[in-house]
Amino acid sequence: MQSLFKKLQDPGFNRAFVKKMLPDRWDDSIAATPAGLQQTTFMLGQLLCIRPDSLSTPGSNAVFVLPESRIFKRRNDLDDETLDVACALAFSAARIALHHLEPAGWIVDQQIDGDAAVVDDE
């Protein structure tokens, strides 16, 4: 787990935040086995919009999985890479919101470009 925490700290996710993203039942000893470590990297990768293989490969940095077409309204002194963490968290929050819309009677359609669209079924 220490190597995962270190890799996630470099882009800006601190240990306390990562711990809060994991399920309540989580224990760090789960990641002590190869299967548990793989499960951990897939779970954190999905939650934080990071490629799981970049978390499990020794010597590599965490690589975000974000759409190329994202456009930011930002200050002149910031570049797009500095906003990757905020963008990844926004995508995670949107994924959670969409997951909870389906049981409420909304239909979630997948568009061709990969962005989700919500359509009222009435």
DSSP file (Angstrom, degrees, kcal/mol; ACC not computed):
  #  RESIDUE AA STRUCTURE BP1 BP2  ACC     N-H-->O    O-->H-N    N-H-->O    O-->H-N    TCO  KAPPA ALPHA  PHI   PSI    X-CA   Y-CA   Z-CA
    1    1 A M     >        0   0    0      0, 0.0     4,-2.8     0, 0.0     5,-0.2   0.000 360.0 360.0 360.0 -30.5    0.0    0.0    0.0
    2    2 A Q  H  >  +     0   0    0      1,-0.2     4,-2.2     2,-0.2     5,-0.2   0.895 360.0  50.4 -60.9 -39.3    2.9    2.4    0.7
    3    3 A S  H  > S+     0   0    0      2,-0.2     4,-2.3     1,-0.2    -1,-0.2   0.877 111.2  49.3 -67.3 -35.6    3.9    2.4   -3.0
    4    4 A L  H  > S+     0   0    0      2,-0.2     4,-2.4     1,-0.2     5,-0.2   0.927 110.2  50.0 -66.5 -44.8    0.3    3.2   -4.0
    5    5 A F  H  X S+     0   0    0     -4,-2.8     4,-1.5     1,-0.2    -2,-0.2   0.900 111.8  49.3 -59.7 -40.1    0.1    6.0   -1.5
    6    6 A K  H  X S+     0   0    0     -4,-2.2     4,-1.5    -5,-0.2    -2,-0.2   0.926 111.2  48.2 -65.7 -45.1    3.3    7.4   -2.8
    7    7 A K  H  < S+     0   0    0     -4,-2.3    55,-0.5     1,-0.2    -1,-0.2   0.872 114.6  46.2 -64.0 -36.0    2.2    7.2   -6.5
    8    8 A L  H  X>S+     0   0    0     -4,-2.4     5,-2.5     1,-0.2     4,-0.6   0.727 106.5  59.7 -79.3 -21.3   -1.1    8.9   -5.6
    9    9 A Q  H ><5S+     0   0    0     -4,-1.5     3,-0.5    -5,-0.2    -1,-0.2   0.855  94.1  65.2 -73.1 -34.9    0.6   11.6   -3.5
   10   10 A D  T 3<5S+     0   0    0     -4,-1.5    -1,-0.2     1,-0.2    -2,-0.2   0.904 105.4  41.3 -57.7 -45.9    2.7   12.8   -6.5
   11   11 A P  T 345S-     0   0    0      0, 0.0    -1,-0.2     0, 0.0    74,-0.2   0.653 132.6 -86.8 -78.9 -11.2   -0.4   14.0   -8.5
   12   12 A G  T <<5S+     0   0    0     -4,-0.6     2,-0.8    -3,-0.5    -3,-0.2   0.523  84.6 127.7 126.0   6.0   -2.0   15.5   -5.3
   13   13 A F      < -     0   0    0     -5,-2.5    -1,-0.3    -6,-0.1     2,-0.1  -0.835  46.7-149.6 -94.3 111.9   -4.0   12.8   -3.6
   14   14 A N     >  -     0   0    0     -2,-0.8     4,-2.3     1,-0.1     3,-0.2  -0.359  24.4-107.5 -80.1 164.3   -2.9   12.7    0.1
   15   15 A R  H  > S+     0   0    0      1,-0.2     4,-2.5     2,-0.2     5,-0.2   0.875 117.0  53.4 -57.7 -43.5   -3.1    9.5    2.1
   16   16 A A  H  > S+     0   0    0      1,-0.2     4,-1.7     2,-0.2    -1,-0.2   0.901 110.1  48.2 -62.2 -40.9   -6.0   10.6    4.3
   17   17 A F  H  > S+     0   0    0     -3,-0.2     4,-1.4     2,-0.2    -2,-0.2   0.931 111.4  49.4 -65.0 -45.6   -8.1   11.4    1.2
   18   18 A V  H  X S+     0   0    0     -4,-2.3     4,-1.0     1,-0.2     3,-0.3   0.900 108.9  53.3 -60.9 -41.1   -7.3    8.0   -0.4
   19   19 A K  H  < S+     0   0    0     -4,-2.5     3,-0.4     1,-0.2    -1,-0.2   0.879 107.6  51.5 -61.5 -38.0   -8.2    6.2    2.8
   20   20 A K  H  < S+     0   0    0     -4,-1.7    -1,-0.2     1,-0.2    -2,-0.2   0.780 104.7  57.0 -70.4 -26.1  -11.6    7.9    2.8
   21   21 A M  H  < S+     0   0    0     -4,-1.4    -1,-0.2    -3,-0.3    -2,-0.2   0.743  93.3  84.4 -75.8 -23.1  -12.2    6.8   -0.8
   22   22 A L  S  < S-     0   0    0     -4,-1.0    18,-0.0    -3,-0.4     4,-0.0  -0.434  96.7 -87.4 -77.6 154.8  -11.7    3.2    0.1
   23   23 A P    >   -     0   0    0      0, 0.0     3,-1.9     0, 0.0    -1,-0.1  -0.175  36.1-112.3 -59.3 155.7  -14.7    1.2    1.5
   24   24 A D  T 3  S+     0   0    0      1,-0.3    -2,-0.1    -3,-0.1    -3,-0.0   0.828 117.3  57.1 -58.2 -33.7  -15.3    1.3    5.3
   25   25 A R  T 3  S+     0   0    0      2,-0.0    -1,-0.3     0, 0.0    -3,-0.0   0.463  82.7 129.3 -77.4  -0.4  -14.4   -2.4    5.6
   26   26 A W    <   -     0   0    0     -3,-1.9     2,-0.4    -7,-0.1    -4,-0.0  -0.259  33.5-178.6 -66.8 139.6  -10.9   -1.7    4.0
   27   27 A D    >   -     0   0    0      1,-0.1     3,-2.2     0, 0.0     4,-0.4  -0.997  31.2-132.2-134.0 134.7   -7.8   -3.0    5.7
   28   28 A D  G >  S+     0   0    0     -2,-0.4     3,-1.1     1,-0.3     4,-0.1   0.734 101.7  73.2 -59.3 -22.9   -4.3   -2.3    4.2
   29   29 A S  G >  S+     0   0    0      1,-0.2     3,-1.5     2,-0.2     4,-0.3   0.712  81.0  73.2 -66.8 -17.5   -3.4   -5.9    4.6
   30   30 A I  G X  S+     0   0    0     -3,-2.2     3,-1.0     1,-0.3    -1,-0.2   0.892  93.9  53.2 -60.1 -38.5   -5.7   -6.7    1.7
   31   31 A A  G <  S+     0   0    0     -3,-1.1    -1,-0.3    -4,-0.4    -2,-0.2   0.428  85.8  86.2 -78.9   2.4   -3.1   -5.2   -0.6
   32   32 A A  G <  S+     0   0    0     -3,-1.5    -1,-0.2    -4,-0.1    -2,-0.2   0.747  82.5  64.6 -74.8 -22.9   -0.3   -7.4    0.8
   33   33 A T  S <> S-     0   0    0     -3,-1.0     4,-2.6    -4,-0.3     5,-0.2  -0.672  92.4-117.7 -96.1 155.7   -1.2  -10.3   -1.6
   34   34 A P  H  > S+     0   0    0      0, 0.0     4,-2.2     0, 0.0     5,-0.2   0.903 116.3  47.7 -58.3 -41.6   -0.8   -9.9   -5.4
   35   35 A A  H  > S+     0   0    0      2,-0.2     4,-2.4     1,-0.2     5,-0.2   0.905 112.9  48.5 -66.7 -40.3   -4.5  -10.4   -6.0
   36   36 A G  H  > S+     0   0    0      2,-0.2     4,-2.2     1,-0.2    -1,-0.2   0.878 110.6  50.8 -66.5 -37.9   -5.4   -7.9   -3.3
   37   37 A L  H  X S+     0   0    0     -4,-2.6     4,-2.6     2,-0.2    -2,-0.2   0.898 110.4  49.8 -65.7 -40.8   -2.9   -5.4   -4.7
   38   38 A Q  H  X S+     0   0    0     -4,-2.2     4,-2.3    -5,-0.2    -2,-0.2   0.925 110.8  49.3 -63.4 -43.8   -4.5   -5.8   -8.2
   39   39 A Q  H  X S+     0   0    0     -4,-2.4     4,-2.5     1,-0.2    -2,-0.2   0.906 111.5  50.4 -60.3 -41.5   -8.0   -5.3   -6.7
   40   40 A T  H  X S+     0   0    0     -4,-2.2     4,-2.9     2,-0.2     5,-0.3   0.921 110.0  48.5 -64.0 -45.4   -6.8   -2.2   -4.9
   41   41 A T  H  X S+     0   0    0     -4,-2.6     4,-2.3     1,-0.2    -1,-0.2   0.895 113.3  47.6 -65.7 -38.6   -5.2   -0.7   -8.0
   42   42 A F  H  X S+     0   0    0     -4,-2.3     4,-2.2     2,-0.2    -1,-0.2   0.921 114.2  47.0 -66.3 -42.5   -8.3   -1.3  -10.1
   43   43 A M  H  X S+     0   0    0     -4,-2.5     4,-2.5    -5,-0.2    -2,-0.2   0.949 116.9  41.6 -65.0 -49.7  -10.6    0.1   -7.4
   44   44 A L  H  X S+     0   0    0     -4,-2.9     4,-2.5     1,-0.2     6,-0.2   0.876 112.6  55.7 -67.0 -36.2   -8.5    3.3   -6.9
   45   45 A G  H  X>S+     0   0    0     -4,-2.3     5,-2.4    -5,-0.3     4,-0.6   0.927 111.5  43.2 -60.1 -44.6   -7.9    3.7  -10.6
   46   46 A Q  H ><5S+     0   0    0     -4,-2.2     3,-0.6     3,-0.2    -2,-0.2   0.918 115.8  48.1 -68.1 -43.1  -11.7    3.7  -11.2
   47   47 A L  H 3<5S+     0   0    0     -4,-2.5    -2,-0.2     1,-0.2    -1,-0.2   0.862 122.3  33.3 -65.2 -36.0  -12.4    6.0   -8.3
   48   48 A L  H 3<5S-     0   0    0     -4,-2.5    -1,-0.2    -5,-0.2    -2,-0.2   0.274 107.9-114.3-108.3  10.0   -9.7    8.5   -9.2
   49   49 A C  T <<5 +     0   0    0     -4,-0.6    16,-2.9    -3,-0.6     2,-0.4   0.915  69.9 137.9  56.8  47.5   -9.8    8.3  -13.0
   50   50 A I  B   < -A   64   0A   0     -5,-2.4    14,-0.2    14,-0.3    -1,-0.2  -0.960  63.8-105.8-123.0 140.5   -6.2    6.8  -13.1
   51   51 A R    >>  -     0   0    0     12,-3.2     3,-1.0    -2,-0.4     4,-0.9  -0.501  26.5-144.2 -64.2 121.9   -5.0    4.0  -15.3
   52   52 A P  H >> S+     0   0    0      0, 0.0     4,-1.6     0, 0.0     3,-0.7   0.851  97.3  58.8 -58.7 -35.7   -4.7    1.0  -13.0
   53   53 A D  H 3> S+     0   0    0      1,-0.3     4,-1.4     2,-0.2    -2,-0.1   0.814 100.2  57.1 -66.1 -27.3   -1.6   -0.3  -14.9
   54   54 A S  H <4 S+     0   0    0     -3,-1.0    -1,-0.3     1,-0.2     6,-0.2   0.775 107.7  48.8 -72.8 -23.8    0.2    3.0  -14.1
   55   55 A L  H << S+     0   0    0     -4,-0.9    -2,-0.2    -3,-0.7    -1,-0.2   0.804 115.3  42.7 -80.2 -30.6   -0.4    2.4  -10.4
   56   56 A S  H  < S+     0   0    0     -4,-1.6    -2,-0.2     2,-0.1    -3,-0.1   0.635  92.2  92.5 -93.1 -14.0    0.9   -1.2  -10.5
   57   57 A T  S >< S-     0   0    0     -4,-1.4     3,-1.6    -5,-0.2     2,-0.1  -0.706  79.7-123.9 -84.5 120.5    3.9   -0.7  -12.7
   58   58 A P  T 3  S+     0   0    0      0, 0.0     3,-0.1     0, 0.0    -2,-0.1  -0.366  92.0  16.3 -62.8 137.9    7.1    0.0  -10.7
   59   59 A G  T 3  S+     0   0    0      1,-0.3     2,-0.2    -2,-0.1    -2,-0.0   0.399 100.3 113.8  83.8  -3.1    8.8    3.2  -11.6
   60   60 A S    <   -     0   0    0     -3,-1.6    -1,-0.3    -6,-0.2     2,-0.2  -0.656  61.8-124.5-100.2 159.5    5.9    4.7  -13.4
   61   61 A N        -     0   0    0     -2,-0.2     2,-0.2    -3,-0.1    -4,-0.1  -0.608  38.5 -87.7 -94.1 159.3    3.8    7.8  -12.5
   62   62 A A        -     0   0    0    -55,-0.5     2,-0.5    -2,-0.2    -1,-0.1  -0.493  43.0-153.8 -66.0 132.1    0.1    7.8  -12.1
   63   63 A V        -     0   0    0    -12,-0.4   -12,-3.2    -2,-0.2    -9,-0.2  -0.949   8.7-135.6-115.1 120.7   -1.6    8.5  -15.5
   64   64 A F  B     -A   50   0A   0     -2,-0.5     2,-0.8   -14,-0.2   -14,-0.3  -0.420   3.7-142.4 -73.4 147.9   -5.0   10.1  -15.5
   65   65 A V        +     0   0    0    -16,-2.9    -1,-0.1   -20,-0.2   -15,-0.0  -0.861  45.3 146.0-109.3  92.3   -7.7    8.8  -17.9
   66   66 A L        -     0   0    0     -2,-0.8    22,-0.0     4,-0.0     2,-0.0  -0.933  54.1 -93.7-129.5 150.7   -9.4   12.0  -18.9
   67   67 A P    >   -     0   0    0      0, 0.0     3,-1.1     0, 0.0    47,-0.0  -0.351  23.9-138.7 -65.5 142.9  -11.1   13.0  -22.2
   68   68 A E  T 3  S+     0   0    0      1,-0.2    -2,-0.0    -2,-0.0     0, 0.0   0.761  98.5  65.3 -69.6 -24.6   -8.9   14.8  -24.6
   69   69 A S  T 3  S+     0   0    0      2,-0.1    -1,-0.2     0, 0.0     2,-0.1   0.340  70.9 128.4 -84.7   8.5  -11.7   17.2  -25.5
   70   70 A R    <   -     0   0    0     -3,-1.1     2,-0.4     1,-0.0    -4,-0.0  -0.417  39.9-164.7 -69.4 140.1  -11.9   18.8  -22.1
   71   71 A I        -     0   0    0     -2,-0.1     2,-0.4     2,-0.0    -2,-0.1  -0.992   1.7-159.2-127.9 129.9  -11.7   22.6  -22.1
   72   72 A F        -     0   0    0     -2,-0.4     2,-0.8     2,-0.0     8,-0.0  -0.860  18.2-144.1-111.2 142.0  -11.0   24.6  -19.0
   73   73 A K        +     0   0    0     -2,-0.4     2,-0.3     0, 0.0    -2,-0.0  -0.925  51.4 151.7 -96.1 109.4  -11.8   28.2  -18.2
   74   74 A R        -     0   0    0     -2,-0.8     2,-0.1     4,-0.1     6,-0.0  -0.828  49.4 -84.1-138.7 168.5   -8.6   28.9  -16.2
   75   75 A R    >   -     0   0    0     -2,-0.3     3,-1.4     1,-0.1    -1,-0.1  -0.357  42.8-114.4 -70.1 157.5   -6.2   31.6  -15.1
   76   76 A N  T 3  S+     0   0    0      1,-0.3    -1,-0.1    -2,-0.1    -2,-0.0   0.778 113.1  59.5 -65.5 -27.4   -3.3   32.4  -17.5
   77   77 A D  T 3  S+     0   0    0      2,-0.0     2,-0.4     0, 0.0    -1,-0.3   0.413  95.1  78.5 -86.3   4.1   -0.7   31.1  -15.0
   78   78 A L    <   -     0   0    0     -3,-1.4     2,-0.2     3,-0.0    -4,-0.1  -0.874  63.8-154.6-110.8 144.5   -2.2   27.6  -14.9
   79   79 A D    >   -     0   0    0     -2,-0.4     3,-0.9     1,-0.1     4,-0.5  -0.704  34.6-103.0-107.7 169.2   -1.9   24.8  -17.5
   80   80 A D  G >  S+     0   0    0     -2,-0.2     3,-1.3     1,-0.2     4,-0.2   0.826 116.1  62.7 -61.3 -33.8   -4.3   22.0  -18.1
   81   81 A E  G >  S+     0   0    0      1,-0.3     3,-1.2     2,-0.2     4,-0.3   0.813  95.4  59.7 -64.3 -30.1   -2.2   19.4  -16.2
   82   82 A T  G <  S+     0   0    0     -3,-0.9     4,-0.3     1,-0.2    -1,-0.3   0.709 105.2  50.6 -70.8 -17.0   -2.5   21.3  -13.0
   83   83 A L  G <> S+     0   0    0     -3,-1.3     4,-2.5    -4,-0.5    -1,-0.2   0.334  80.2  98.9-100.1   5.8   -6.3   20.8  -13.2
   84   84 A D  H <> S+     0   0    0     -3,-1.2     4,-2.8     1,-0.2     5,-0.2   0.894  81.7  50.6 -61.2 -41.3   -6.1   17.1  -13.8
   85   85 A V  H  > S+     0   0    0     -4,-0.3     4,-2.3    -3,-0.2    -1,-0.2   0.938 112.6  46.1 -63.8 -46.4   -6.9   16.2  -10.2
   86   86 A A  H  > S+     0   0    0     -4,-0.3     4,-2.1     1,-0.2    -1,-0.2   0.898 114.0  49.4 -62.5 -40.3   -9.9   18.5  -10.0
   87   87 A C  H  X S+     0   0    0     -4,-2.5     4,-2.3     2,-0.2    -2,-0.2   0.909 110.0  50.6 -65.2 -42.6  -11.1   17.1  -13.4
   88   88 A A  H  X S+     0   0    0     -4,-2.8     4,-2.1     1,-0.2    -2,-0.2   0.903 111.1  48.5 -63.0 -41.4  -10.7   13.5  -12.2
   89   89 A L  H  X S+     0   0    0     -4,-2.3     4,-2.4     2,-0.2    -1,-0.2   0.875 109.9  52.4 -67.1 -36.8  -12.7   14.2   -9.0
   90   90 A A  H  X S+     0   0    0     -4,-2.1     4,-2.3     2,-0.2    -2,-0.2   0.907 109.7  48.9 -64.8 -41.0  -15.4   15.9  -11.1
   91   91 A F  H  X S+     0   0    0     -4,-2.3     4,-2.3     2,-0.2    -2,-0.2   0.899 111.1  50.3 -64.7 -40.0  -15.7   12.9  -13.3
   92   92 A S  H  X S+     0   0    0     -4,-2.1     4,-2.1     2,-0.2    -2,-0.2   0.923 111.1  48.4 -63.5 -43.7  -15.8   10.6  -10.3
   93   93 A A  H  X S+     0   0    0     -4,-2.4     4,-2.4     1,-0.2    -2,-0.2   0.895 111.5  50.1 -63.7 -39.9  -18.6   12.7   -8.8
   94   94 A A  H  X S+     0   0    0     -4,-2.3     4,-2.7     2,-0.2    -1,-0.2   0.891 108.5  52.6 -65.6 -38.9  -20.5   12.7  -12.0
   95   95 A R  H  X S+     0   0    0     -4,-2.3     4,-2.0     2,-0.2    -2,-0.2   0.911 110.7  47.5 -62.2 -42.4  -20.2    8.9  -12.3
   96   96 A I  H  X S+     0   0    0     -4,-2.1     4,-1.5     2,-0.2    -2,-0.2   0.917 112.1  49.8 -65.1 -43.1  -21.6    8.5   -8.8
   97   97 A A  H  X S+     0   0    0     -4,-2.4     4,-1.0     1,-0.2    -2,-0.2   0.915 111.0  49.1 -62.9 -43.3  -24.5   10.9   -9.6
   98   98 A L  H  X S+     0   0    0     -4,-2.7     4,-1.3     1,-0.2     3,-0.4   0.874 106.6  56.8 -64.3 -36.6  -25.3    9.0  -12.8
   99   99 A H  H  < S+     0   0    0     -4,-2.0    -1,-0.2     1,-0.2    -2,-0.2   0.870 109.8  45.1 -61.3 -36.1  -25.3    5.7  -10.9
  100  100 A H  H  < S+     0   0    0     -4,-1.5     4,-0.4    -3,-0.2    -1,-0.2   0.616 104.1  63.6 -86.0 -12.9  -27.9    7.1   -8.5
  101  101 A L  H ><>S+     0   0    0     -4,-1.0     5,-1.6    -3,-0.4     3,-0.7   0.852  91.2  65.3 -76.7 -34.6  -30.1    8.6  -11.3
  102  102 A E  G ><5S+     0   0    0     -4,-1.3     3,-1.5     1,-0.3    -2,-0.2   0.911 100.7  47.7 -57.9 -47.6  -30.9    5.3  -12.9
  103  103 A P  G 3 5S+     0   0    0      0, 0.0    -1,-0.3     0, 0.0    -2,-0.1   0.748 103.1  65.8 -66.0 -19.4  -32.9    3.8   -9.9
  104  104 A A  G < 5S-     0   0    0     -3,-0.7    -2,-0.2    -4,-0.4    -3,-0.1   0.371 127.2 -92.6 -84.3   7.1  -34.8    7.1   -9.7
  105  105 A G  T < 5S+     0   0    0     -3,-1.5    16,-0.5     1,-0.3     2,-0.3   0.545  84.3 130.3  97.8   7.8  -36.4    6.5  -13.1
  106  106 A W      < -     0   0    0     -5,-1.6     2,-0.5    14,-0.1    -1,-0.3  -0.675  51.7-135.1 -92.3 150.2  -34.0    8.3  -15.3
  107  107 A I  E     -B  119   0B   0     12,-1.7    12,-2.5    -2,-0.3     2,-0.7  -0.912  12.8-155.0-103.7 128.7  -32.5    6.7  -18.4
  108  108 A V  E     -B  118   0B   0     -2,-0.5     2,-0.3    10,-0.2    10,-0.2  -0.919  12.0-164.1-107.2 114.7  -28.8    7.2  -18.9
  109  109 A D  E     -B  117   0B   0      8,-2.3     8,-2.4    -2,-0.7     2,-0.6  -0.762  15.1-135.1 -98.7 143.4  -27.7    6.9  -22.6
  110  110 A Q  E     -B  116   0B   0     -2,-0.3     6,-0.2     6,-0.2     2,-0.1  -0.875  23.3-147.8 -96.7 118.1  -24.2    6.4  -23.7
  111  111 A Q    >   -     0   0    0      4,-1.6     3,-1.5    -2,-0.6     6,-0.0  -0.355  25.7-106.0 -81.5 166.4  -23.3    8.7  -26.6
  112  112 A I  T 3  S+     0   0    0      1,-0.3    -1,-0.1     2,-0.1    -2,-0.0   0.857 117.8  56.1 -61.1 -37.8  -20.9    7.8  -29.4
  113  113 A D  T 3  S-     0   0    0      2,-0.1    -1,-0.3     1,-0.1     3,-0.1   0.468 118.3-108.1 -79.9   1.4  -18.1   10.1  -28.0
  114  114 A G  S <  S+     0   0    0     -3,-1.5     2,-0.3     1,-0.3    -2,-0.1   0.317  79.1 126.0  95.2  -9.1  -18.2    8.4  -24.6
  115  115 A D        -     0   0    0     -5,-0.1    -4,-1.6     1,-0.0    -1,-0.3  -0.653  60.7-121.6 -83.6 141.0  -19.8   11.2  -22.7
  116  116 A A  E     -B  110   0B   0     -2,-0.3     2,-0.4    -6,-0.2    -6,-0.2  -0.590  24.1-163.4 -83.2 141.3  -23.0   10.2  -20.7
  117  117 A A  E     -B  109   0B   0     -8,-2.4    -8,-2.3    -2,-0.3     2,-0.5  -0.979  10.3-142.8-123.6 138.9  -26.2   12.0  -21.4
  118  118 A V  E     -B  108   0B   0     -2,-0.4     2,-0.4   -10,-0.2   -10,-0.2  -0.883  17.9-172.2-104.6 129.2  -29.2   11.9  -19.1
  119  119 A V  E     -B  107   0B   0    -12,-2.5   -12,-1.7    -2,-0.5     2,-0.3  -0.978  24.1-126.6-124.4 129.4  -32.6   11.8  -20.7
  120  120 A D        -     0   0    0     -2,-0.4   -14,-0.1   -14,-0.2   -15,-0.0  -0.587  16.2-143.8 -72.7 132.7  -35.9   12.1  -18.9
  121  121 A D              0   0    0    -16,-0.5    -1,-0.1    -2,-0.3   -15,-0.1   0.358 360.0 360.0 -83.4   7.4  -38.1    9.1  -19.8
  122  122 A E              0   0    0      0, 0.0    -1,-0.2     0, 0.0    -2,-0.0   0.433 360.0 360.0 -97.0 360.0  -41.3   11.1  -19.8
